């Protein structure tokens, strides 16, 4: 006959939260500047995303003739470059 023994319950640890440290971090400026984004950042980021998207959609809808005729698939690179700039701006957004 096998008896199953109960495992002892582990002790619960209490986490110590320092309220003053959290409040101080929200109000102190970092060496890189304030914790808020500049007002121009979000509209510029969205504009780059939309320009890149519209560039690529125009390229496909026009059957690779536009937005810049004669450069062919390089139009894709231009469109993705706009989107890449939008993503690089998104890394600065807080």
N, C-alpha and C positions, 0 to 999 in steps of 0.2 A: 504494500500500500504506500502511495506517494503522497506526502503532505506538502502542500504549497505554502511556503512561508510568505508573509507579507513583507514587501520591501519597505524599509524605513523611509518616511517622507523627508525630503530634503528641506533644509531651513530656507526660508524666504529671506532674501536680502532687501533691505530698504535702500532705495536710491536717494542720495542726498542731492537736492537741487539748490543751487545757489541762485536766488532770484536776482540779486544785485548784478551778477556777471552778465546775465542775459539782457537786462535793461541797459546796461552800459554799452554793450556791443551795438545795439540798435541806434544809439545816438552819436557815437564817436565816428568821425570821418576816418577812412582808411588812408594810407599814404598815397593811394592811387586816385583819390578823389572821393566825392560823396557817394552814399549808397544808392542814390536814385539815378535813373537814366536821364540824359538830356532830352528835352522835348522834341527835338528833331529826329531822334534815333528811330523810334517806332514807325513814323510815317515813311522815312527813307528806306527802312528795311522792307516794309510792305511794298513800297514802290518798286524796289529792285526785284522782289519775288514776282510781282505781277508783270513787269516788263519782260523778264526772262520767260515767264509762262506764255505770254502773248507772242513773243518772238518765236518760240518753238511751235505754238499752235498755228501761227501764220505760215511758218515753213511747211508744216504738214498739209494744211488746208489748201495752200496754193500749189501743191504737188511739187515742192522743192524749188519753186521759181523765185519766191520772195522770202523775206523782207529785203535782202540785198541780192539782186540778181547776179549771176556769174560766179559766185564763190561756192555754190553747192552746199555740201555738208558742213562747211565751216560755219554756216548759220546756226547749226546745233551747238557748236562750241561757244559761239557768242551768247546764245540763249542760256546755256548752262553757266557761263561766266557771270551773267547777271544774277542768276540764282545763287551762285557761290558767294558773290559779294553780299547778297542778302543774308546768307547763313553766317558769314563772318561778322556782320553787324549784329546778328542775333546773339552771338556769344558775349557781346558787351551789354546786352539788355538786362536790367535788374528789375 
